[in-house]
Amino acid sequence: MSSTTATFDQAAAWRPAVNPWIIAVTVTLATFMEVLDTSIANVALPHIAGSLSAGQDESTWVLTSYLVSNAIVLPLSGWLSSIVGRKNFYMGCVALFTISSFMCGLAPNLATLIICRVLQGAGGGGLQPSEQAILADTFPPAKRGMAFAVYGIAVVTAPAIGPTLGGWITDNFTWRWIFFINIPVGMLSILLTSRLVQDPPYLKRRKLRETSVDYVGLGFVALGLGTLQIVLDKGQRDDWFESNFIVTLALISAVALIFVIFWEWRHKDPIIDLHLFRDRTFGISNLLMFMLGFALLGSTLLLPLFMQTMLGYTAQRAGLALMPGGFTIMLLLPLVGFLLSRYTPRWLLLVGLTVLSLSLFHMTRFDLDIDFHTVAMARVFQAAGMAFLFVPINTAAYAFLPREKNNAASGLMNLARNIGGSVGISVVTTMLDRRTQLHLTNLAGNLSLTNPALRAMIQGASSAMRAHGASAANATQQAYALIQATVERQATMLAYIDCFWFLGVAILLMVPMVFLVKKGKPGGGMAVH
């Protein structure tokens, strides 16, 4: 008891040498840059494929390779930090990310670019967990809400502006500059981190020669998460389980991850500390973070796609419609951080889940005639719900864990959000495609030439075509083509509505989970137990 008391007294007495808010801004720089890179390259893929003489399907490995290495490093970051020191690990990740970004920009062929993206993802994978752990240790529990608000601004807004920024850079310069812009930010981050950030005294660094390295766990974690990320990223493109490649990788991933659970749970020095899930609040927080990533990236994919394919917006105009939502999050996150100092995370989580679910249900009222203002305000409504989720989830996750577990906890939390986002994207893209085909079949089944309304529509369209110079035969063909295009647009619109309904219900089902979160003191402080 005396040693435990001494540890808590030491933790409470330690404070960083500089203002904690300066540290928060410093570590957020690199994280924003890394999260931005998960989506900024999406719109540049056709340009990359053309420039490097690669096929469109081959070029998608530029995205997949980054996500795979990123997912593998995320849960390992806590263990690696304990070996080399958290500050050294963080600076090493920034340096690797920056150097590999430079190499990506210079890549002469697709193979080199993919290798550099693997290195970039490995460096980026350690940034988010390290920042969260640094913030959790730098700020006392009563101020963690505001600290996580700064982090939340970077993590939630970066995926939204990434495609727009990437499109603007690609259109006005070259795709290589989407990687070069990371270099000055990375150099500034390393300089500031080396001068301002320090490891707390209770974060003891283990010597590698005295540590039993869990090579089996390390290998199976890499195998399981790597193959899972490939399945999620390539599944829809390869028609899921109709592809032997996807089936094989899915089986490998399932077996490897099940083995990891049993192996790491029993290992005396595990790579991933699964015993953290003994704390009910931490487990529920991971589930909620998974669903937040699911809804955030799922909807962030759907909305720009809807605006560009159904409403005819350019990529830039679609990005502008999403921008008010980003500003909403930036304005609300500090308020949420302030409210956490007065109310327990439970109440804010209830508000966030309810608002986010209602916003997704609101999007089911979209049609093909909505204007720019309607889409922008719908995104603002959704962003308000997300703002009330991100910070309370993180605050609740750390509330009942000892501070020396912050590194391991942050890796698992960020893994939950990233995998949730990948699952969300896979689900909505698959659902959009399958539901479009279903609605198209149903709508086409109702079309019959015995229907007077359909005959009148075809005759009217044919007359209009003939009035513009088409022959009688061509006018009839064009009229049928016009009807078909109209039916296809309506089927796709119905599929988008189905996707929004699905996301709304999925988030609403998370509301009962909030009541399983332990009641903590306002401010995110740990209850005495």
N, C-alpha and C positions, 0 to 999 in steps of 0.2 A: 504493500500500500504506500509505503514511504517513497519508493522509487517512482511509482505511478504519479504520486502527488508532485514529486520534484519535476517530473517530465512535463506535467500540465503547467506548473509554475514557470518553468523555463519557456514553454511555448507562449504563455500569456505575457511574459516579460519582454520577449524579443520583438523588436520593431525594425523595419528597414531603415537604412541610414538616410535615405532621401524620401521625399513626399511620395506616398503610395500611388497617388494619381498619376505622377510622372511615370512610374513603373508600369501602371496599367496601360497608358498610351503607348509606351515603348514596346511592350510585348504584343499589343494589338496590331501594330504596323505589319509585322511579318505574317500574322494569322490572317489578316484581311487579304494580303497578297496571295497567300496559299489557297484560301477558300475561293477567291476570284478565279484562280487557275483551274478549278474543277469544272467551270462552265464557260470560261472565256474562249476556249478553243473550239467549241461546238460549231459555231457559225463559220469558222474559218476552214472546216474540213474540206469542202470542195476546192478551195484555193490551194490548200496543202497538197491534196491529191494531184491536182493539175501541175503544180510547180515541181513535184518530185516524181512525176510520171507513175503514179500509183493508182490502183482502182479505188472506187468509192468504199467498197467493203474492206479492203486492206487498210485504208486510212483510218477506219474507226478504231484500230488498235492504238492510235495516238491517244484516244480517250481511255480505252480499256486498260492499257498498260499503266497509266497513272493511277487509276482507281484501284487496281490490284495491289500495287506496291504500297499505296496509301493505306489500304485496309489492313495489310499485314503488319505494318509498323505501329498502327494506332494502339492495339492492346499491349504491345511490347514496350511502349515508351516508359511506363513506370519502372519496369525492371532495368532497362538501359540507363535511366536516370540514376538509379541507385548504384550502378556500377561506376559511371564516369562523373557523377555529379549533375544535378539538374541544370545548372547554369551552363556548364560545358556541353551537355547534351543539347540544350536549346540552341546555343550558338553554333554547334556543329550542324544541326539540322538547317538553320538559316543559311550557313555557308554552303552546304550541299545543295540546297534548293536554289540558291543564287547562281552558283557555278553551273549547275545542270541547266538552268534557264538560259544562260549564255550559250551553252553548248547546243541546246534545242534550236536557238535562233540561227546558229551557224550550220546546222545539220545539212549535209549534201544529199542525203538520200533517206528513204523512209525507215530503213533498218536502223540507221544511226539515230534518227529522231525518236524511235520507239525506245531504244536503249536509254537515251537521255531522259525520256519521260519516266521510265522506271526509276531512275536515280532521283528525278525531281519529285516523284510521288513518295519515295522513301524519305527524302528530306522533309517534305511537307507533312508527312504522317505524324511526325513528332512535335509539330508546332502547336496544334490546338490543345492536346492534353497537357503539354508543358505550361502553356499560358494559363490554363484553368487552374492548375496546381499552384503556380506562382501567385495568382490572384487570391486563391483560397488561403495561402499562407501569409501573404502580404497584408491582407485586410482582416480586422477582427470580425467575428461572426455578425455583429450588428450592422456592418458596412459592406458585407459581401454582396448584398443585393444590388447596390449601386455599382460595385466593381464588375459584377457579371453583366450589368446593363451595357457597359462599355464594350465588353467582349461580344455581347449579343448583337450589338449594332453591326459589328464586322461580319459575324457568322450568318446573320439573317439577310442582310442587304447585299452582300457580295454576290451570292448566286443569282439575284434578281438583275443586277446591273451588268453581270459578266457577259451574257450574249450580246447586249446592246453595245457595250464598250468594244468587245471583240469584233463586231460587225463594222463599227465606225473605224477602228484601226485598220482592219483589212481593206476596207473600201478606199481609205484615204492614203494609206502607206503600203505596207506589205504584211503578210501574216507573221513574218519573223519578229515584228515589233510587239506582238502580244506576249512574247517571251522576254524580249529585251527590256521592257518596262519594269520587270522585276529587279533588275540589277541595282539601280540607285536605291530602291527601297530596301533591298537586302543589305547593302553596304551600310546604310544609315542604321538599320536595325542592329547589326553586329556591333557597330561603334557605340550606340547608346546602351545596349545590353551589357557590354563589357565594363562600362563605367558605372552603371546605375543598379543593375540587378545583382543580388547576392543570395546564396543559399542560407537558409536558417540553420542555427547550430544543431537543432534536433534532427535535421535531415542527415543522417549518418551515411557516408559512402562506404559501400562494401568493397573489399578487395577481390578482384576477379579470381586470383589464385586461391583464395579461401572460400570461394563460392562454388557450390556444385551446380555447374551449368546444365540446365535441363535441355539437352540437345534434342531428345525425342519430342518433348513438348514444343520446342521451337520449330522443328521440322513439320510437325503435324498442324500447328497453327498456321504456318505459311501455306501449306498445301490446302487445308480446309478453307481458309478465307480467300486465298487466291482463286481457287476453282469456283467458289461461290460467286465471287465478283464477276468472273467471266460468264457464268451461267446467267446472272441477272442482266448483264450488259448485252450479251449476244442472243439471249433466249428468243425474244420476239423476232429478231432478224432471221433466225434459223428455224422458226416455227416450233420452238420449244421441244417437246418430247417426240416430235416427228423426226428430229435430228439425232443420229447416233452419237455425235460429238457432244451434244448437250446432255443426253442421257448419261453418258459415261462420266462427264465432269460432275453432274449432279450426284451420282452415286459416290464418287470419290470424295466430294465435299461433305456429304452426309456422314459417311463412315469416319472420315478424318475428324470432323468436329465432335461427333459422339465420343470418339476415342479421347479427344482433348479434354472433354468434360470429366471423364473418369480418371484420366491420368493426372491432370492438374489438381484435381480435388485431393488426391492421395499423396502427391509429391511434397516433400518437405521444404523445397525451395522452388516454388512454381514460377514459370514465366508469367502467367496470368493468375492473379489472386482471385479465384472464383469464390473463396470464402466470404468475400464482401457481400455476396448475395444472401448471406444469412441475415443481414439487416433488411427487414421488410421494406423500409422506406427507400433504401438504395435500389432494391429490385424494382419497385413500382416506378421510381424515377427513371430507370433505364427503359422500362416499357413505354412510359409517356414520351421520353426523348425519341425513341424509335418511331412512335406515331407522329410526333412533331416533324421529324425528318420526312416521313412518309407523306404527310399532307403538304409540307412546304415545297419539296421538290416535285411532287406529283402535280400540284396546281401550278407551280412555276413553269413546268413543261406545257401544261394544257392551255393556259391563258395566252401566251404568245403564239402558240400554234393555232389556236382558235381565231385570234385576231388576224393572223397573216393568211390563213387558208380560207376562212369563212367570211371575213369582213374585208379582205383585200388590203390590209395595212402593210406598210413596209416594216422591216425589222426595226428601224429607228422609231417609227411611230408607235409600234407595239411596246418598245422599251419606254417611251414617254408615258404610255398608259399605266405602266407598272411603277413608274417613278414616285407618284404620290404615296403609294403604299410603303415604299422605302423611307420616305420622309416621316410617315406616320409612326413607323417603328422607331426611328431615331428620336422622335419627340416623346413617345410613350415609355420607352425603356427606362429613362431616368425616373419618371413618375412611378413606375412599377418598383424600381429599386427603393425609392423613398417609402412606398406603401409597405414593403417588406419589413421595414424597421418598426412598423406599428401593427401589422397583422401577420398571422401565420401563413405560410405558402398555400395551405389548403384552400382558403377563400379565393385567393388570386387564381389558383389552378381551376377552380370551378367557373370563375368568370371567363377565363381564357378559353377553356374547352367549349363552353356554351356559345360564346361569341364566334369562335372559329367554326363550330358546327353550323350555326345559323347563317354565317356568311357563305358557306358552301351550299347550303340549301337555297339561299338567295340566288346563287348563280344558276340554279336550275330553271330560273325564269328568263334566262337569256334567249334571244331569238336572232334571226338573221338581219333584223332591222335596228338593233340597238346602236346607240351612238357612242362616241368616245368617252363622254362624261359618265355614262352608265357603267362602262367597263372599269374606268379609273376609280369610281366610288366603290364599286364592288371589291376591288383590290384593297382599298383603304379599310373597308369593313373587315376584310380577312386579316389584314396586317395588324389591326387592333387586337384581334384574338391571339395572334402569334406573339405579340409583345407581352401579353399577360401570361404566357406559358414558359418562354425560354428561361427567364431569370428565376422564377419560382421553382422550376424543375431542378435547375442546377443548385439552388440554395438548399432545397430539401434533400438532395442527394448527399451533400456533404455534412448535413446537420448532425448526424449521429455517428459519424466516423471519426476515429482518431486522426490527428493531423498527419502522422507519418504515413497514412494510407491515401493521402490526397493524390499522389502521383498515379498509383494503380487505379484509383477510382476515376480519375479524369480520362485515362485511356479507354476504359470500358464505356464511359458516357459518350465520348466522341465516336467510338465504334458503333454504338447503338444508333446515333443520329445518322452516320454515314450509310450504314447498312439499311436503315429505314428509308433513307432517300433513294438508294438504289432499288429497293423493293418497290417503293412508290412509283418510280419512273417505269419500271418493268410492268407493274400491274396496270397502270393507266394506259400505257401504249398498247398493251395486249387487249385490254378491255375496249379501247377505242376502235381498234381494228375489228374485233369479233362482233361487237354490238352494231357497228356500221353495216356489216354483212347481214346480220339478223334483221335489222330495220329495213335494209334494202330489199331483202326477200319478202318481208311482210307488206311493204308498200307496193312493190311490183305485183304482188298477188292480187291487189285490189284494182289494178289497172285493167280495164276491159273496154274494147271498142263498143260494147253494148251500153256503156255508160254515156249518157247524153252530154254530161259536163266535159268528159275527156274528148269526145268527138268535137264539141264546140271549141275546145282549147286548141286542138290540132288544126281545125279549119281556120281559126283566127290567126294562128302562128303562120300557117301556109300562106294565107292572104297577105300577111305583113311581109313575108319573104318575097312573094311575087311582086309586091309593090316596090321592092328594092332591087328588082331586076332578075331575080332567080327564075329558072324555068319551073314548070309545074312539078316535074319529077324531083328536082333538087329542093324545091320549096317543101315538099312533103317529107323528104329525108331530113332536112334541117329542122323541121317542126318536131319530128320524132326525137332527134338528137337533143333539142331544147327540153323536151319533156323528161328525157332520161337524165340530163344534167340537173334538172330541178329536183327530181326524185333522189338522186345521189346526194345533193346538198342537204335535203331534208333528213335523209337517213343519217348523215354524218352529224347534223345538228342534234338529233335525238341521242346519238351515241355520246356526244359531249355532255348532254344533260344527265345521262345515265352515270357517267364518270363522276360528275359533281355530286349526284345523289349518293354514290358509293362512298366517296371521301367524307361526306357529311355524316353518314351513318357510322362509319368507322371511328370518327372522332367522338361522336355522341356516346358510343359504347364505352369510351374511356372514362366517362364521368363517375361511374361507381368505383373505379380504381382510386380516385382521390380520397375516398373515405377510409382506405387502407393505409394511407400515409399517417405516420405517427404525429401526434400533436406536439409541435415544438414551440419554443418561446418565440415571440416576434423578434425579427432580426436574424433568424436562422441560427440562433444559439443552440448548443447542445443541451438537452435536458440532462439533469443529474441522474445517473443510474449506476 
